[in-house]
Amino acid sequence: MGMSKAVMNSSLKTVVEAKAIHSGYIVDDRGNEVQITASMIRAACHQLLKKCRSIKA
């Protein structure tokens, strides 16, 4: 099994077996862990909606 498949399998196992976690973290530009807040998620969703609405077919 290649490295990418091993990583995918372990990641999927983690997702499937994951318990409810009430906090998440991302890594900023300097490599520091930053807790994800509800306002960060709202801002990201608003930005995505804005981009989707501006796409012209």
BAFI-3210 file (N, C-alpha, C; in Angstrom, 3 decimals, decimal comma, padded with zeros to 6 digits):
// residues 57
n [1|2|3|4|5|6|7|8|9|10|11|12|13|14|15|16|17|18|19|20|21|22|23|24|25|26|27|28|29|30|31|32|33|34|35|36|37|38|39|40|41|42|43|44|45|46|47|48|49|50|51|52|53|54|55|56|57]
n.u [000,857|000,610|001,994|000,151|-002,307|-002,255|-002,310|-004,790|-006,503|-006,063|-006,920|-009,628|-010,528|-010,191|-012,068|-014,474|-014,548|-014,558|-015,308|-017,745|-016,547|-016,043|-014,482|-012,217|-009,120|-006,934|-003,992|-002,069|-000,390|002,118|002,486|001,275|-001,202|-004,621|-007,705|-010,754|-013,461|-017,017|-017,647|-015,602|-016,260|-018,762|-017,952|-016,361|-018,316|-020,001|-018,255|-017,887|-020,534|-020,875|-018,978|-020,064|-022,482|-021,584|-020,651|-020,971|-022,806]
n.v [-001,173|002,181|005,275|007,433|006,093|004,818|007,001|008,083|005,960|005,849|008,405|008,345|006,372|007,702|009,759|008,328|006,984|009,026|010,919|013,157|016,356|019,498|021,581|022,939|023,218|025,274|025,956|028,828|031,392|031,525|029,071|028,523|027,029|027,795|028,295|027,413|029,526|030,225|032,577|032,710|030,577|031,425|033,715|032,550|031,034|033,075|034,348|032,287|031,981|034,488|034,384|032,264|033,363|035,347|034,069|033,758|032,058]
n.w [000,000|-000,891|000,386|000,290|000,204|002,662|004,407|003,692|004,439|007,242|007,911|007,126|008,868|011,278|010,985|010,771|013,215|014,972|017,874|019,272|019,078|020,401|019,597|017,231|015,434|013,502|011,546|011,638|009,616|010,779|011,851|014,239|016,327|016,035|017,523|016,000|015,475|015,785|014,456|012,577|010,915|009,974|008,546|006,531|005,218|004,279|002,500|000,618|-000,346|-001,502|-003,568|-005,070|-005,887|-007,562|-009,784|-013,192|-015,561]
ca.u [000,000|001,389|001,881|-001,086|-003,429|-002,164|-002,778|-006,236|-007,184|-006,034|-007,757|-011,027|-010,809|-010,312|-013,333|-015,578|-014,546|-014,431|-016,344|-018,124|-015,554|-016,668|-013,536|-011,317|-007,976|-006,241|-002,643|-001,948|000,781|003,348|002,542|000,626|-002,577|-005,625|-009,009|-011,757|-014,634|-018,235|-017,586|-014,709|-017,023|-019,749|-017,252|-015,982|-019,546|-020,436|-017,349|-018,203|-021,814|-020,647|-018,297|-021,000|-023,476|-020,974|-020,296|-021,906|-022,752]
ca.v [000,000|003,407|006,197|008,212|005,225|004,593|008,227|008,161|004,959|006,242|009,605|007,920|005,660|008,729|010,464|007,408|006,635|010,250|011,257|014,567|017,295|020,808|022,603|022,565|024,108|025,424|026,473|030,130|031,597|031,339|027,703|028,413|026,521|028,792|027,652|027,870|030,078|030,271|033,742|032,362|029,707|032,284|034,567|031,700|030,704|034,284|034,548|031,276|032,343|035,664|033,907|031,440|034,255|036,186|033,256|033,925|030,870]
ca.w [000,000|-000,960|001,518|000,211|000,583|004,111|005,045|003,453|005,278|008,651|008,041|007,070|010,117|012,309|010,771|011,062|014,629|015,767|018,849|019,188|019,583|020,335|019,184|016,155|015,329|012,231|011,717|010,985|008,756|011,552|012,344|015,550|016,305|016,373|017,656|015,041|016,156|014,983|013,574|011,462|010,020|009,319|007,578|005,402|004,485|003,570|001,374|-000,400|-000,958|-002,334|-004,780|-005,845|-006,480|-008,577|-010,958|-014,320|-016,418]
c.u [000,901|001,125|000,561|-002,303|-003,432|-002,679|-004,283|-006,981|-007,193|-006,893|-009,231|-011,424|-011,017|-011,647|-014,505|-015,683|-014,532|-015,615|-016,653|-017,064|-016,133|-015,701|-012,648|-010,212|-007,467|-004,852|-002,540|-000,649|002,103|003,470|001,939|-000,789|-003,524|-006,964|-009,989|-012,979|-015,834|-018,204|-016,654|-015,457|-018,062|-019,103|-016,862|-017,199|-020,048|-019,559|-017,632|-019,514|-021,657|-019,980|-019,251|-022,018|-022,885|-020,562|-021,379|-021,733|-022,655]
c.v [001,233|004,311|006,961|007,364|004,972|005,813|008,359|007,191|005,366|007,480|009,233|007,206|006,668|009,447|009,579|007,135|007,854|010,429|012,736|015,440|018,685|021,925|022,053|023,595|024,142|025,972|027,786|030,220|031,332|029,931|027,503|027,874|027,614|028,078|028,270|028,345|030,069|031,456|033,496|031,515|030,526|033,140|033,764|031,346|031,904|034,547|033,558|031,592|033,514|035,274|033,108|032,323|035,096|035,405|033,417|032,730|031,247]
c.w [000,000|000,230|001,476|000,599|002,081|004,866|004,893|004,352|006,738|008,890|008,036|008,355|011,248|012,199|011,173|012,557|015,548|016,711|018,701|019,850|019,386|019,992|018,083|016,060|013,902|012,542|010,957|010,174|009,475|012,122|013,710|015,388|016,786|016,443|016,668|015,818|015,215|014,024|012,390|010,437|009,271|008,234|006,338|004,560|003,683|002,355|000,256|-001,108|-001,907|-003,652|-005,665|-006,558|-007,599|-009,825|-012,011|-015,254|-017,869]
res [m|g|m|s|k|a|v|m|n|s|s|l|k|t|v|v|e|a|k|a|i|h|s|g|y|i|v|d|d|r|g|n|e|v|q|i|t|a|s|m|i|r|a|a|c|h|q|l|l|k|k|c|r|s|i|k|a]
***
